[in-house]
Amino acid sequence: MIALIDKRMGLGLKDLFCIGTLFFLFLVNYSVQTELPNFARLYFHFSNLGYIGILIYSRFNERGQFDFLCLMYFVVFHQYGADPYSETFTNFQSGIYKFFIFLLFLTTVKSVRLYGATFFIFVFTSTAIQVLYGDRFRLEYLFNDMLFYVAIVPVIMSVRRNVRFFSDSESIMYRLYVFTLVLPLACLVVYILDLGHELYGSYYFFYGHVISFLFIYSILYFFYLDKSKNLLKLLLVLSNFAIITQSAQTAYFIILIATFFVVAINSKKIRYLISLVFLFAFILIVNHFSPDGSWIALKSNQIVNLFTLDVSAILLVNSLAIRLYSFVNIFLSSNLAELMFGSGLGAIYYDVGNFFNSQNVHAATFPLSEISSGEFHTVHESIFRLFFHCGLVGIFFFFFLFFKKIFKEYEVPILFSYLYFIFLWLSSIQTVFFLTIFLVLISCKTIKVVNE
């Protein structure tokens, strides 16, 4: 690991030990979760309590490690086994601990940007109107929806301030980068022990938007921020590139395209346009040469269809059609006021156009309870789900809060992180907790870390 460290970043033996321990815990947790389901519940109770104990100690004694450990919790304690369509605590192997650790992190955050409260007032006003005057509110979904909006309070309203402690964003970003460089070793272990699974010719070592973010982050950090590149790092980053490419979601490519496009506008530098051209060329090459029926061929073809606006081809792809029909059904289920201001949290919509019957709707697309009842709550895309909750006006408020940050950012990894948040924050609690902590931490621009 020493060969991966830039001495100018000031990482000591304690930092390396911390990263190495987290990597070990990352593998152990995944192995227990995958191979020892009967032992997993007891194990996760004890391991979470131990992790929380270390966090509490760090909160008052090792403040330089506290932030990083909070962030990495949502990496080393994997998303699955969680039910992807229900974010209640009982469906997480780590249970309520995830929320407790997030709250522990919030003890170091102070809200100062009160204008961000407008967005939350708007969301809960739409919810109250639906409860009082609408007929599509369902109490069973309210808590799940509220969790997401509670999770983004620090991003919307707060900056990181504590009179006795200032976090160093560069250090946080670099330590996360070092962790990502050893992910190929984790994938090798998973492959040897056959802990992953194969789908349409692609091998999934790990699952979830958090781990996918790390793979992409390592690539962007290496090419745009790392000042001590070497051959070993290049090989590891290329390994991460190969791993994420063969199993990437369509959204990841779209976010990358948006990242380079916005950075090119912000910086007015030709190298970012060149990066964008290379990315498009890569997608086209992959689309042309990938074996028919493979995962990567499926996803690259989706991107090509989206950018060529080939609606007929889009509707032939089940995952894209489900997303489009969900949006259309939300539109048809809503009146004019709901389209403008949203249906609120806990709302449901109907398959008004009977579109879902023409698709392969099953337990992996919607919970069986929603399919059988005809009352749908699940929306697969964060932006569509935000529209469902807040309407057009709410979406305007949300993007207005990020507009200045996005169009003044020149660093590719940072801008990518913000766009990843905007596109995917409503996908899972695991994702939004991780991204919220990361965005709050990288907003800290002070250089010095002061321990109590």
Secondary structure, DSSP 8 states (H G I E B T S, - for coil): -GGG--GGG---HHHHHHHHHHHHHHHHHHHHHHH-HHHHHHHHHHHHHHHHHHHHHHHHH-HHHHHHHHHHHHHHS-S-SS-TT---GGGSTTTTHHHHHHHHHHTT-EE--GGGHHHHHHHHHHHHHHHHH-S-B-HHHHHHHHHHHHHTHHHHHEE---TT----HHHHHHHHHHHHHTHHHHHHHHHHTT-SEEETTEEESS-SHHHHHHHHHHHHHHHHT-SS--HHHHHHHHHHHHHHHTT--HHHHHHHHHHHHHHHHHH--HHHHHHHHHHHHHHHHHHHHS-TT-HHHHHHHHHHHHHTT-HHHHHHSHHHHHHHHHHHHHHHH--HHHHHH---TTB-EE-TT--GGGS---TTTS-HHHHHHSEE---SSHHHHHHHHHHHHHHHHHHHHHHHHHTT---HHHHHHHHHHHHHTTS-HHHHHHHHHHHHHHT---------
